Amino acid sequence: MDSSKQQFRAGEGHALTEDWLQSAKDTTTGARDNVANAAQTTMDTAQQRQDETANFFQQTGEQMMNMAHGAVDTVKNTLGVADNNITTTNTNTNTRK
């Protein structure tokens, strides 16, 4: 009987070890999944921020270009060399001849 009690206890120990190993595997798998999800979320957020930044710079560049064109047009108008003034001047000159 002593031998069967020892075998029973050894069997219990083996079962507990397997339970512990399975629990450790489950914990590791859960942690790995959490890290993978966090990494994916971080990548998605970074991509979104990158897209927003690119869009911001594109809009800002377009606004600056429009402002520069407006400034050039203002200077041309002030100096009287704007395209519409040249056409008007030529038309007036042709009419006077």
LOVEXKE-467147 format. One line per 10 residues: number of its first residue (from 1); for each residue y, x, z negated of N, C-alpha, C, O. Coordinates in Angstrom, 1 decimal, m for minus. Atoms other than C-alpha are relative to their C-alpha. Example, Ala and Ser with C-alpha at 12.3 -4.5 7.8 and 13.67 -1.06 7.14 Angstrom:
2
1> m1.2/0.9/0.0/m4.5/12.3/m7.8/1.2/0.9/0.0/1.2/1.9/m0.7 ~ m1.1/m0.9/0.0/m1.1/13.7/m7.1/1.1/m0.8/m0.8/2.2/m0.3/m0.9
This chain:
97
1> m1.2/0.8/0.0/0.0/0.0/0.0/1.3/0.9/0.0/2.3/0.5/0.6 ~ m1.1/m0.9/0.0/2.3/2.8/m0.7/0.4/0.4/1.4/1.6/0.5/1.8 ~ m0.3/m0.4/m1.4/2.0/3.9/2.9/0.6/m1.1/0.8/1.5/m0.8/1.6 ~ m0.6/1.1/m0.8/2.8/0.5/4.3/1.4/m0.3/m0.5/2.2/m0.7/0.3 ~ m1.3/0.2/0.5/5.8/0.2/2.0/1.0/1.1/0.7/2.1/0.8/1.0 ~ m0.8/m1.0/m0.6/7.0/3.5/3.3/0.3/m0.2/1.5/1.4/0.0/2.0 ~ m0.2/0.3/m1.4/6.5/2.5/6.9/1.0/m1.2/0.2/1.8/m1.2/1.1 ~ m0.9/1.1/m0.1/8.3/m0.8/6.3/1.5/0.5/m0.2/2.4/0.1/0.5 ~ m1.3/m0.6/0.2/11.2/1.1/4.8/0.5/0.8/1.1/1.7/0.8/1.5 ~ m0.4/m0.8/m1.2/11.2/3.5/7.7/0.4/m0.9/1.1/1.4/m0.6/1.9
11> m0.3/1.0/m1.0/11.2/0.5/10.0/1.4/m0.6/m0.2/2.2/m0.8/0.7 ~ m1.3/0.6/0.3/14.2/m1.0/8.2/1.1/1.1/0.3/2.1/0.7/0.8 ~ m1.0/m1.0/m0.3/16.0/2.3/8.4/0.3/0.2/1.5/1.4/0.4/2.0 ~ m0.1/m0.2/m1.4/15.3/2.6/12.1/0.8/m1.2/0.6/1.7/m1.0/1.5 ~ m0.8/1.2/m0.4/16.6/m1.0/12.6/1.4/0.1/m0.3/2.3/m0.3/0.5 ~ m1.4/m0.1/0.5/19.7/m0.3/10.6/0.7/1.1/0.9/1.9/0.9/1.3 ~ m0.6/m1.1/m0.8/20.3/2.9/12.7/0.3/m0.6/1.4/1.4/m0.3/2.0 ~ m0.2/0.6/m1.3/19.9/0.9/15.9/1.2/m1.0/0.0/2.0/m1.0/0.9 ~ m1.1/1.0/0.2/22.3/m1.8/14.6/1.3/0.8/0.0/2.3/0.4/0.6 ~ m1.2/m0.8/0.1/24.8/0.9/13.7/0.4/0.6/1.3/1.6/0.6/1.7
21> m0.3/m0.6/m1.3/24.5/2.6/17.1/0.6/m1.1/0.9/1.5/m0.8/1.7 ~ m0.5/1.1/m0.9/25.0/m0.7/18.9/1.4/m0.4/m0.4/2.2/m0.6/0.5 ~ m1.3/0.3/0.5/28.0/m1.5/16.7/1.0/1.1/0.5/2.1/0.8/0.9 ~ m0.8/m1.1/m0.4/29.4/2.0/17.5/0.3/m0.1/1.5/1.4/0.1/2.0 ~ m0.1/0.1/m1.5/28.8/1.4/21.3/1.0/m1.1/0.3/1.9/m1.0/1.1 ~ m0.9/1.2/m0.2/30.5/m2.0/21.1/1.5/0.3/m0.3/2.4/0.0/0.4 ~ m1.4/m0.4/0.4/33.5/m0.5/19.3/0.6/0.9/1.0/1.8/0.8/1.3 ~ m0.5/m1.0/m1.0/33.8/2.3/21.8/0.3/m0.7/1.3/1.3/m0.4/1.9 ~ m0.2/0.8/m1.2/33.5/m0.1/24.7/1.3/m0.8/m0.1/2.1/m0.9/0.8 ~ m1.2/0.7/0.2/36.2/m2.3/23.2/1.2/0.8/0.0/2.3/0.4/0.6
31> m1.1/m0.9/0.0/38.5/0.6/22.6/0.3/0.5/1.4/1.5/0.6/1.8 ~ m0.2/m0.5/m1.4/38.0/1.9/26.1/0.6/m1.1/0.9/1.5/m0.8/1.6 ~ m0.6/1.2/m0.7/38.8/m1.6/27.5/1.4/m0.2/m0.4/2.3/m0.4/0.5 ~ m1.4/0.2/0.5/41.9/m1.8/25.4/0.9/1.1/0.6/2.0/0.8/1.0 ~ m0.8/m1.2/m0.6/43.1/1.7/26.6/0.2/m0.3/1.5/1.3/0.0/2.0 ~ m0.2/0.3/m1.4/42.4/0.7/30.2/1.0/m1.1/0.3/1.8/m1.0/1.2 ~ m1.0/1.1/m0.2/44.3/m2.5/29.9/1.4/0.5/m0.3/2.4/0.1/0.4 ~ m1.3/m0.5/0.4/47.2/m0.7/28.2/0.5/0.9/1.2/1.7/0.8/1.5 ~ m0.4/m0.9/m1.1/47.3/1.9/31.0/0.4/m0.8/1.2/1.3/m0.5/1.9 ~ m0.3/0.9/m1.2/47.2/m0.8/33.7/1.4/m0.7/m0.2/2.2/m0.8/0.7
41> m1.3/0.6/0.3/50.1/m2.6/32.0/1.1/0.9/0.1/2.2/0.6/0.7 ~ m1.1/m1.1/m0.1/52.1/0.6/31.8/0.2/0.3/1.4/1.4/0.4/1.8 ~ m0.2/m0.3/m1.4/51.5/1.3/35.4/0.7/m1.1/0.8/1.6/m0.9/1.6 ~ m0.7/1.2/m0.7/52.5/m2.2/36.5/1.4/m0.1/m0.4/2.3/m0.3/0.4 ~ m1.4/0.0/0.4/55.6/m2.0/34.4/0.8/1.1/0.6/2.0/0.9/1.1 ~ m0.7/m1.1/m0.7/56.5/1.4/35.8/0.3/m0.3/1.5/1.4/0.0/2.0 ~ m0.2/0.4/m1.4/56.0/0.1/39.3/1.2/m1.0/0.2/2.0/m0.9/1.1 ~ m1.0/1.0/0.0/58.2/m2.9/38.6/1.4/0.7/m0.2/2.3/0.3/0.5 ~ m1.3/m0.7/0.3/61.0/m0.7/37.1/0.4/0.9/1.2/1.6/0.9/1.6 ~ m0.3/m0.9/m1.1/60.7/1.7/40.1/0.6/m0.9/1.2/1.6/m0.5/1.8
51> m0.5/1.0/m1.0/61.1/m1.3/42.5/1.4/m0.5/m0.3/2.3/m0.6/0.6 ~ m1.3/0.5/0.4/64.1/m2.6/40.5/1.0/1.1/0.2/2.2/0.8/0.6 ~ m0.9/m1.1/m0.1/65.7/0.8/40.5/0.3/0.3/1.5/1.5/0.5/1.8 ~ m0.3/m0.2/m1.4/65.3/1.3/44.2/0.8/m1.1/0.6/1.8/m0.8/1.4 ~ m0.8/1.1/m0.4/66.7/m2.2/44.8/1.5/0.2/m0.4/2.4/m0.1/0.3 ~ m1.4/m0.2/0.5/69.7/m1.4/42.6/0.7/1.1/0.8/1.9/0.8/1.2 ~ m0.6/m1.0/m0.7/70.4/1.8/44.4/0.3/m0.4/1.4/1.4/0.0/2.0 ~ m0.2/0.5/m1.4/70.1/0.2/47.8/1.2/m0.9/0.0/2.1/m0.8/0.9 ~ m1.1/0.9/0.1/72.5/m2.6/46.8/1.3/0.8/m0.3/2.4/0.5/0.3 ~ m1.2/m0.8/0.3/74.9/m0.1/45.3/0.5/0.8/1.2/1.7/0.9/1.4
61> m0.3/m0.8/m1.2/74.8/2.1/48.4/0.7/m0.9/1.0/1.7/m0.5/1.7 ~ m0.6/1.0/m1.0/75.5/m1.0/50.6/1.4/m0.4/m0.5/2.3/m0.5/0.4 ~ m1.3/0.4/0.5/78.4/m2.0/48.4/1.0/1.2/0.2/2.2/0.9/0.6 ~ m0.9/m1.1/m0.2/79.9/1.5/48.5/0.3/0.2/1.4/1.5/0.5/1.8 ~ m0.2/m0.2/m1.4/79.5/1.7/52.2/1.0/m1.1/0.5/2.0/m0.8/1.3 ~ m0.9/1.1/m0.4/81.3/m1.7/52.6/1.4/0.3/m0.6/2.4/0.1/0.1 ~ m1.3/m0.4/0.5/84.1/m0.5/50.3/0.6/1.1/0.8/1.8/1.1/1.0 ~ m0.6/m1.1/m0.8/84.5/2.7/52.3/0.5/m0.6/1.3/1.6/m0.2/1.8 ~ m0.5/0.6/m1.2/84.7/0.7/55.5/1.3/m0.8/m0.2/2.2/m0.8/0.6 ~ m1.3/0.8/0.3/87.3/m1.6/53.9/1.1/0.9/m0.2/2.3/0.6/0.2
71> m1.1/m1.0/0.2/89.3/1.4/52.8/0.5/0.6/1.3/1.7/0.8/1.5 ~ m0.4/m0.6/m1.3/89.2/2.9/56.3/0.8/m1.0/0.8/1.8/m0.7/1.4 ~ m0.7/1.0/m0.7/90.3/m0.4/57.7/1.4/m0.2/m0.5/2.4/m0.4/0.2 ~ m1.3/0.2/0.6/93.1/m0.7/55.2/0.9/1.2/0.4/2.1/0.9/0.7 ~ m0.8/m1.1/m0.4/94.3/2.8/56.1/0.4/m0.1/1.4/1.6/0.1/1.8 ~ m0.3/0.2/m1.4/94.1/2.1/59.8/1.1/m1.1/0.2/2.0/m0.9/1.0 ~ m1.0/1.0/m0.1/96.1/m1.1/59.3/1.3/0.5/m0.5/2.4/0.2/0.1 ~ m1.3/m0.6/0.5/98.7/0.7/57.2/0.6/0.9/1.0/1.9/0.9/1.1 ~ m0.6/m0.9/m1.0/99.1/3.3/59.9/0.2/m0.6/1.3/0.9/0.0/2.2 ~ m0.2/0.7/m1.2/99.1/0.8/62.6/m1.0/0.4/1.1/m0.7/0.3/2.3
81> 1.0/m0.5/m1.0/96.0/2.3/64.4/m1.3/m0.8/m0.1/m2.3/m0.3/0.5 ~ 1.2/0.8/0.0/93.5/m0.5/63.7/m0.3/m0.5/1.4/0.6/m0.7/2.2 ~ 0.4/0.5/m1.3/91.5/m1.8/66.6/0.7/m1.2/0.5/1.1/m1.3/1.6 ~ m0.7/1.2/m0.4/93.1/m5.2/66.6/1.5/0.3/0.3/2.1/m0.4/1.1 ~ m1.4/m0.4/m0.3/96.6/m3.6/66.5/0.1/0.7/1.4/1.1/0.5/2.1 ~ m0.1/m0.7/m1.3/95.8/m1.4/69.5/m0.1/m1.0/1.1/0.6/m0.9/2.1 ~ 0.2/1.0/m1.0/94.6/m4.4/71.5/1.3/m0.8/0.1/1.7/m1.1/1.3 ~ m1.2/0.8/m0.1/97.7/m6.4/70.6/1.1/0.9/0.6/1.9/0.3/1.4 ~ m1.0/m0.9/m0.5/99.9/m3.4/71.4/m0.1/0.2/1.5/0.8/0.1/2.3 ~ 0.2/m0.2/m1.5/98.3/m2.9/74.8/0.3/m1.3/0.7/0.8/m1.3/1.8
91> m0.3/1.3/m0.6/98.6/m6.6/75.5/1.5/m0.2/0.1/2.0/m0.7/1.2 ~ m1.4/0.1/0.0/102.2/m6.6/74.6/0.6/1.0/1.0/1.6/0.6/1.7 ~ m0.5/m0.9/m1.0/102.8/m3.5/76.7/m0.2/m0.5/1.4/0.7/m0.3/2.3 ~ 0.3/0.5/m1.4/101.1/m5.0/79.7/0.9/m1.2/0.3/1.2/m1.4/1.5 ~ m0.8/1.2/m0.2/103.1/m8.2/79.3/1.4/0.4/0.3/2.1/m0.3/1.1 ~ m1.4/m0.5/m0.2/106.4/m6.3/79.2/0.2/0.6/1.4/1.3/0.5/1.9 ~ m0.2/m0.6/m1.3/105.7/m4.5/82.4/0.2/m0.9/1.1/0.4/m0.5/2.2
